[in-house]
Every structure is written in structure tokens, then in C-alpha cells.
Amino acid sequence: MRERKECPTVPYLTTTESYRVIEEWLEENCAGEWGMGLEDMDDALAQKSFKIMFAI
């Protein structure tokens, strides 16, 4: 089992990964409360920008 670590605040993440891939990574690697939301997406629906918020 992987040890959980506190995450630094990352206001935005731009990636071609799916929402679920990012959410799963955050669940496995971040302690405390966090949330994320889709901020922007390109016309091809490939590149997305997520806003990630951490309580800690």
C-alpha cells in the first residue's frame, strides 16, 4: 500500500488525461480534503485545464 502524502496547492493543471485519471491519482496520493473542477477544454476535447483545491 502506498503511503499518503500532503500535496502542495496546485491552482491549475493542464493535461490530456481524463478527469477520472487525475481524480484517482489525487485519491491515492493526497491526504486531507481536496476538490477539483474543469476550468477549460480545447475545441478537440482533448486538452483540459483543471482547478485543484486543497484544504491543507
N, CA and C atoms as an extended XYZ file, in Angstrom:
168
Properties=species:S:1:pos:R:3:atomname:S:1:resname:S:1:resid:I:1 pbc="F F F"
N         0.847       -1.178        0.000 N   MET     1
C         0.000        0.000        0.000 CA  MET     1
C         0.893        1.243        0.000 C   MET     1
N         0.537        2.204       -0.762 N   ARG     2
C         1.297        3.438       -0.903 CA  ARG     2
C         1.000        4.394        0.260 C   ARG     2
N         2.053        5.010        0.813 N   GLU     3
C         1.865        5.980        1.893 CA  GLU     3
C         1.299        7.277        1.335 C   GLU     3
N         0.303        7.850        2.014 N   ARG     4
C        -0.303        9.111        1.572 CA  ARG     4
C         0.585       10.264        1.986 C   ARG     4
N         0.631       11.284        1.165 N   LYS     5
C         1.435       12.463        1.423 CA  LYS     5
C         0.574       13.702        1.249 C   LYS     5
N         0.949       14.768        1.970 N   GLU     6
C         0.262       16.034        1.768 CA  GLU     6
C         0.686       16.621        0.426 C   GLU     6
N        -0.240       17.259       -0.253 N   CYS     7
C         0.016       17.829       -1.569 CA  CYS     7
C         0.171       19.344       -1.469 C   CYS     7
N         1.044       19.906       -2.276 N   PRO     8
C         1.110       21.363       -2.349 CA  PRO     8
C        -0.115       21.884       -3.097 C   PRO     8
N        -0.406       23.158       -2.932 N   THR     9
C        -1.526       23.758       -3.653 CA  THR     9
C        -1.154       23.896       -5.121 C   THR     9
N        -1.973       23.355       -5.994 N   VAL    10
C        -1.783       23.457       -7.438 CA  VAL    10
C        -3.032       24.117       -7.997 C   VAL    10
N        -2.969       25.408       -8.304 N   PRO    11
C        -4.196       26.083       -8.731 CA  PRO    11
C        -4.778       25.531      -10.033 C   PRO    11
N        -3.934       25.225      -11.017 N   TYR    12
C        -4.419       24.728      -12.307 CA  TYR    12
C        -3.507       23.631      -12.826 C   TYR    12
N        -4.097       22.665      -13.488 N   LEU    13
C        -3.365       21.579      -14.133 CA  LEU    13
C        -3.911       21.456      -15.545 C   LEU    13
N        -3.041       21.526      -16.535 N   THR    14
C        -3.441       21.346      -17.930 CA  THR    14
C        -2.885       20.015      -18.410 C   THR    14
N        -3.771       19.164      -18.951 N   THR    15
C        -3.390       17.812      -19.320 CA  THR    15
C        -4.332       17.259      -20.380 C   THR    15
N        -3.924       16.161      -20.995 N   THR    16
C        -4.804       15.428      -21.901 CA  THR    16
C        -5.412       14.214      -21.198 C   THR    16
N        -5.030       13.983      -19.943 N   GLU    17
C        -5.591       12.876      -19.164 CA  GLU    17
C        -7.058       13.148      -18.839 C   GLU    17
N        -7.781       12.089      -18.545 N   SER    18
C        -9.191       12.231      -18.202 CA  SER    18
C        -9.349       12.712      -16.761 C   SER    18
N       -10.530       13.245      -16.464 N   TYR    19
C       -10.876       13.689      -15.117 CA  TYR    19
C       -10.660       12.544      -14.133 C   TYR    19
N       -11.117       11.359      -14.504 N   ARG    20
C       -11.031       10.195      -13.614 CA  ARG    20
C        -9.586        9.819      -13.291 C   ARG    20
N        -8.671        9.887      -14.250 N   VAL    21
C        -7.262        9.573      -14.011 CA  VAL    21
C        -6.673       10.535      -12.981 C   VAL    21
N        -6.968       11.824      -13.120 N   ILE    22
C        -6.466       12.823      -12.180 CA  ILE    22
C        -7.087       12.598      -10.804 C   ILE    22
N        -8.382       12.345      -10.775 N   GLU    23
C        -9.085       12.112       -9.509 CA  GLU    23
C        -8.519       10.889       -8.788 C   GLU    23
N        -8.264        9.806       -9.493 N   GLU    24
C        -7.701        8.601       -8.888 CA  GLU    24
C        -6.314        8.867       -8.323 C   GLU    24
N        -5.491        9.631       -9.047 N   TRP    25
C        -4.148        9.953       -8.564 CA  TRP    25
C        -4.241       10.769       -7.278 C   TRP    25
N        -5.124       11.752       -7.253 N   LEU    26
C        -5.294       12.573       -6.055 CA  LEU    26
C        -5.761       11.723       -4.872 C   LEU    26
N        -6.696       10.826       -5.088 N   GLU    27
C        -7.192        9.944       -4.027 CA  GLU    27
C        -6.071        9.095       -3.442 C   GLU    27
N        -5.177        8.599       -4.286 N   GLU    28
C        -4.093        7.726       -3.849 CA  GLU    28
C        -2.936        8.478       -3.211 C   GLU    28
N        -2.741        9.746       -3.554 N   ASN    29
C        -1.523       10.440       -3.157 CA  ASN    29
C        -1.700       11.657       -2.256 C   ASN    29
N        -2.914       12.051       -1.960 N   CYS    30
C        -3.131       13.269       -1.185 CA  CYS    30
C        -3.890       12.990        0.104 C   CYS    30
N        -3.353       13.522        1.189 N   ALA    31
C        -4.038       13.446        2.475 CA  ALA    31
C        -4.911       14.681        2.623 C   ALA    31
N        -5.941       14.589        3.414 N   GLY    32
C        -6.791       15.749        3.653 CA  GLY    32
C        -7.822       15.936        2.558 C   GLY    32
N        -8.580       17.006        2.725 N   GLU    33
C        -9.642       17.281        1.771 CA  GLU    33
C        -9.121       18.029        0.555 C   GLU    33
N        -9.683       17.709       -0.592 N   TRP    34
C        -9.341       18.387       -1.838 CA  TRP    34
C       -10.549       18.314       -2.756 C   TRP    34
N       -10.532       19.135       -3.762 N   GLY    35
C       -11.580       19.126       -4.768 CA  GLY    35
C       -11.001       19.594       -6.087 C   GLY    35
N       -11.679       19.279       -7.160 N   MET    36
C       -11.203       19.732       -8.464 CA  MET    36
C       -12.389       19.985       -9.378 C   MET    36
N       -12.174       20.854      -10.328 N   GLY    37
C       -13.211       21.166      -11.286 CA  GLY    37
C       -12.625       21.482      -12.641 C   GLY    37
N       -13.370       21.211      -13.668 N   LEU    38
C       -12.944       21.502      -15.033 CA  LEU    38
C       -13.068       23.001      -15.279 C   LEU    38
N       -11.989       23.630      -15.709 N   GLU    39
C       -11.967       25.064      -15.954 CA  GLU    39
C       -12.050       25.413      -17.438 C   GLU    39
N       -11.432       24.569      -18.292 N   ASP    40
C       -11.385       24.873      -19.718 CA  ASP    40
C       -11.099       23.594      -20.489 C   ASP    40
N       -11.474       23.578      -21.781 N   MET    41
C       -11.213       22.433      -22.651 CA  MET    41
C       -11.032       22.958      -24.072 C   MET    41
N       -10.093       22.353      -24.800 N   ASP    42
C        -9.879       22.810      -26.173 CA  ASP    42
C       -11.004       22.338      -27.094 C   ASP    42
N       -11.023       22.834      -28.311 N   ASP    43
C       -12.091       22.517      -29.265 CA  ASP    43
C       -12.136       21.039      -29.637 C   ASP    43
N       -10.989       20.370      -29.568 N   ALA    44
C       -10.927       18.940      -29.899 CA  ALA    44
C       -11.314       18.059      -28.707 C   ALA    44
N       -11.624       18.679      -27.575 N   LEU    45
C       -11.992       17.982      -26.347 CA  LEU    45
C       -10.877       17.068      -25.834 C   LEU    45
N        -9.638       17.417      -26.149 N   ALA    46
C        -8.500       16.602      -25.739 CA  ALA    46
C        -7.762       17.222      -24.557 C   ALA    46
N        -7.363       18.472      -24.669 N   GLN    47
C        -6.621       19.132      -23.608 CA  GLN    47
C        -7.583       19.844      -22.663 C   GLN    47
N        -7.403       19.558      -21.376 N   LYS    48
C        -8.290       20.113      -20.362 CA  LYS    48
C        -7.480       20.842      -19.302 C   LYS    48
N        -8.072       21.864      -18.703 N   SER    49
C        -7.471       22.560      -17.574 CA  SER    49
C        -8.362       22.345      -16.359 C   SER    49
N        -7.760       21.845      -15.272 N   PHE    50
C        -8.474       21.594      -14.042 CA  PHE    50
C        -7.988       22.546      -12.968 C   PHE    50
N        -8.900       23.019      -12.139 N   LYS    51
C        -8.536       23.775      -10.947 CA  LYS    51
C        -8.586       22.781       -9.798 C   LYS    51
N        -7.486       22.693       -9.043 N   ILE    52
C        -7.390       21.757       -7.929 CA  ILE    52
C        -7.263       22.566       -6.645 C   ILE    52
N        -8.096       22.266       -5.664 N   MET    53
C        -8.110       22.997       -4.405 CA  MET    53
C        -7.842       22.053       -3.250 C   MET    53
N        -6.960       22.472       -2.361 N   PHE    54
C        -6.592       21.665       -1.190 CA  PHE    54
C        -6.962       22.391        0.093 C   PHE    54
N        -7.469       21.644        1.064 N   ALA    55
C        -7.807       22.222        2.368 CA  ALA    55
C        -6.528       22.503        3.167 C   ALA    55
N        -5.495       21.701        2.947 N   ILE    56
C        -4.230       21.855        3.673 CA  ILE    56
C        -3.265       22.663        2.837 C   ILE    56
